[in-house]
Amino acid sequence: MRQSSRAGKRLSRWTSLERGDIVTLYRRGVRCHTGAIDERTEDGRTIWVIDGIGDRRLFHFEDDYELIDTDDVFA
């Protein structure tokens, strides 16, 4: 049940994202990507992130990415 609660918190973070939010994604503790949210599916399980040089990448919640909303960190 603990893992289920953790997954719920992770998904809540993904579903709260809005276009323009700056995020950093980690996978297995390694920083993978930083950029601005370009788009998000309605269920929040898929996001598109544009980095500083304009590359757009797709990320899926199910691929176990941890997400930090950089706007929250520096607010």
C-alpha atoms as a printed R data frame, in Angstrom:
   type eleno elety resid chain resno      x      y       z
1  ATOM     1    CA   MET     A     1  0.000  0.000   0.000
2  ATOM     2    CA   ARG     A     2  2.901  2.335   0.679
3  ATOM     3    CA   GLN     A     3  4.068  2.051  -2.917
4  ATOM     4    CA   SER     A     4  0.532  2.795  -4.126
5  ATOM     5    CA   SER     A     5  0.451  5.979  -2.045
6  ATOM     6    CA   ARG     A     6  3.816  7.015  -3.470
7  ATOM     7    CA   ALA     A     7  2.587  6.438  -7.028
8  ATOM     8    CA   GLY     A     8 -0.496  8.528  -6.277
9  ATOM     9    CA   LYS     A     9  1.648 11.430  -5.092
10 ATOM    10    CA   ARG     A    10  3.851 11.139  -8.185
11 ATOM    11    CA   LEU     A    11  0.828 11.158 -10.499
12 ATOM    12    CA   SER     A    12 -0.673 14.124  -8.667
13 ATOM    13    CA   ARG     A    13  2.507 16.079  -9.357
14 ATOM    14    CA   TRP     A    14  2.343 15.177 -13.067
15 ATOM    15    CA   THR     A    15 -1.339 16.115 -13.390
16 ATOM    16    CA   SER     A    16 -0.768 19.502 -11.756
17 ATOM    17    CA   LEU     A    17  1.720 20.624 -14.414
18 ATOM    18    CA   GLU     A    18  0.868 23.503 -16.699
19 ATOM    19    CA   ARG     A    19  2.418 24.765 -19.906
20 ATOM    20    CA   GLY     A    20  5.544 26.770 -19.142
21 ATOM    21    CA   ASP     A    21  6.333 25.086 -15.809
22 ATOM    22    CA   ILE     A    22 10.053 24.367 -15.529
23 ATOM    23    CA   VAL     A    23 10.758 20.774 -14.508
24 ATOM    24    CA   THR     A    24 13.685 18.429 -14.002
25 ATOM    25    CA   LEU     A    25 13.227 14.703 -14.599
26 ATOM    26    CA   TYR     A    26 15.242 11.984 -12.898
27 ATOM    27    CA   ARG     A    27 15.380  8.272 -13.609
28 ATOM    28    CA   ARG     A    28 16.887  5.897 -11.071
29 ATOM    29    CA   GLY     A    29 18.360  8.887  -9.258
30 ATOM    30    CA   VAL     A    30 20.102 10.286 -12.351
31 ATOM    31    CA   ARG     A    31 19.141 13.687 -13.735
32 ATOM    32    CA   CYS     A    32 17.947 13.131 -17.306
33 ATOM    33    CA   HIS     A    33 16.320 16.272 -18.600
34 ATOM    34    CA   THR     A    34 15.378 19.826 -17.650
35 ATOM    35    CA   GLY     A    35 13.022 22.080 -19.551
36 ATOM    36    CA   ALA     A    36  9.618 23.719 -19.806
37 ATOM    37    CA   ILE     A    37  6.339 21.834 -20.063
38 ATOM    38    CA   ASP     A    38  5.029 22.237 -23.607
39 ATOM    39    CA   GLU     A    39  1.990 19.981 -23.354
40 ATOM    40    CA   ARG     A    40  0.380 17.389 -21.083
41 ATOM    41    CA   THR     A    41 -2.267 14.780 -21.714
42 ATOM    42    CA   GLU     A    42 -5.515 15.252 -19.813
43 ATOM    43    CA   ASP     A    43 -4.782 12.277 -17.536
44 ATOM    44    CA   GLY     A    44 -1.298 13.674 -16.812
45 ATOM    45    CA   ARG     A    45  0.532 10.466 -17.685
46 ATOM    46    CA   THR     A    46  2.338 11.908 -20.699
47 ATOM    47    CA   ILE     A    47  4.191 15.207 -20.935
48 ATOM    48    CA   TRP     A    48  6.226 16.959 -23.586
49 ATOM    49    CA   VAL     A    49  9.191 18.998 -22.369
50 ATOM    50    CA   ILE     A    50 11.201 21.549 -24.372
51 ATOM    51    CA   ASP     A    51 14.780 22.102 -23.246
52 ATOM    52    CA   GLY     A    52 16.912 25.242 -23.478
53 ATOM    53    CA   ILE     A    53 17.913 24.631 -27.106
54 ATOM    54    CA   GLY     A    54 14.403 23.874 -28.325
55 ATOM    55    CA   ASP     A    55 14.493 20.059 -28.380
56 ATOM    56    CA   ARG     A    56 11.085 18.608 -27.506
57 ATOM    57    CA   ARG     A    57 10.938 15.256 -25.695
58 ATOM    58    CA   LEU     A    58  8.110 12.995 -24.620
59 ATOM    59    CA   PHE     A    59  8.010 11.421 -21.139
60 ATOM    60    CA   HIS     A    60  5.622  8.791 -19.780
61 ATOM    61    CA   PHE     A    61  4.688  8.484 -16.121
62 ATOM    62    CA   GLU     A    62  4.867  4.679 -16.375
63 ATOM    63    CA   ASP     A    63  8.576  4.846 -17.289
64 ATOM    64    CA   ASP     A    64  9.341  5.667 -13.636
65 ATOM    65    CA   TYR     A    65 10.614  9.208 -14.068
66 ATOM    66    CA   GLU     A    66 10.735 11.279 -10.909
67 ATOM    67    CA   LEU     A    67  9.780 14.866 -11.550
68 ATOM    68    CA   ILE     A    68 10.727 18.023  -9.700
69 ATOM    69    CA   ASP     A    69  8.817 21.184 -10.514
70 ATOM    70    CA   THR     A    70 11.681 23.679 -10.521
71 ATOM    71    CA   ASP     A    71  9.216 26.572 -10.144
72 ATOM    72    CA   ASP     A    72  8.269 25.178  -6.709
73 ATOM    73    CA   VAL     A    73 11.906 24.765  -5.653
74 ATOM    74    CA   PHE     A    74 12.839 28.373  -6.380
75 ATOM    75    CA   ALA     A    75  9.545 30.033  -5.411
